[in-house]
Structures are given as C-alpha cells and as structure tokens.
C-alpha cells in the first residue's frame, strides 16, 4: 500500500484558484474575489490566500495591484515560446541588473564572511535547505522565493546599510526575472551547485572562495539568459 501524501493547504488553495481561472469562468483583466471573501469560501486564513496569490503571480496567472486586489493576467498555461519572448523583450534591462549584481554581491559576500556570526551562517544555511527542497520538488515559486532570500541574506549580513539599501532596489528589478527564469528546467539545475559552493565558502569563512563562487554563479546566470534569448533567433 502506498503512503498517503499530505498536500499543503497553500498548494490546495493555489490549485483551486488556478482551476477556477483556467476553467473559462474568468476573463483576463477580471478581478478575483477579495482575500476576505476567499477566506470564507475556502475556510482558510488570509495568509494562506496571500501566499496562493503570490504563487499564482509568480506563474503569471495573477497580477497583484496594490490597494486594488488580484486580477486575472492569463487563463492558459505559459508555453516555452511565451517565456522566451518575455526574456527577449526584457534582455537589455536584465543584463543591466546582472552587471550591477556582479559588482554588488562579491563585495557583500566578502563583508559578510568577515562580519557574520555563527547564527547568521546557520540562518543562511536554513534558507539554502528550503531552496533545495523547492528545487527537488520543482516548486518554481518557492525556488524563486528562497533564491531571493538566499542572496538577500548574504547582503543583509554584510552590515553595510548603504549596500543593503542598494540591493533592495536591485531585488525589485530582479523579481520578475527570478519568477520567470526558474520556469526553465536547466536554470534550476544551474543554480543548485553554485548555491552549495557559496554556502560552503561562507561556512568555512573563505573570502576568496566566496567571491569566486558568487561571480561564477552570476556569470552562469548571464549565460543562461543568453541561451534563452538565442532560441528566439
């Protein structure tokens, strides 16, 4: 007999909303029920509904408009050609972001390795574990979420407030990129080993290795972007 799998509530709510959106019951641009109403209909908390909306936004089904609510952005599954077209349209801006990250993150990891506590390292390691769990289950929304947290924590632990402030702006620019890039299977695989290596350098407090691994990681991100945009041609 097979063991019974417990499906997380957030996943159930996400699938329920996705089925409703793709069933033909809603049109692009139509407003979804308010969080409070969905909580009552589905019997879940507001945090669960918000997380479901976040996942659906990451997958391109929903657009969140601050102060107005969630709106249907797409009613069909995203095809590979749609993903490629998005990267082609945004290629210049994405490369700009990667260039900034290549300057910012090696400095951040240098400062973090020099200044972080054992508790800080343990926190980064826990985020990495969640990233790996998401990668193993191919949960692209969670992969993007924990990829963002992993990189942001490295900057946060640098204790350089100006660097942290700049990184927050860069993270806003990279948000859509993160949620799209992990829809490509190879990009998930290409992030796993670099994250292992970066964490290992932090744990061993090896500044040179940390800078090298994070540069290699960002170089690979640029290569992955170029591979995707080349497919359009």
Buried (B, 14 or more C-beta within 10 A) or exposed (E): EEEEEEEEBBBBBBBBBBEBBBEEEBEEEEEBBEBEEBBEEBEBEEEBBBBBBBBBBBBBBBBBEEEEBBBBBBBEEBEEEBBBEBBBEBBEEBBEBBEBBBEBBBBBBBBBBEEBEEEBBEBBEEBBEBBBEBBEEEBBBBBBBBBBBBBBBBBBBBBBEEBBEBBEEBBEBBBBBBBBBBBBEEBBEBBBEBBEBBBBBBBEEBBEBBBBBBBBBBEBBBEBBEBBBEEEE
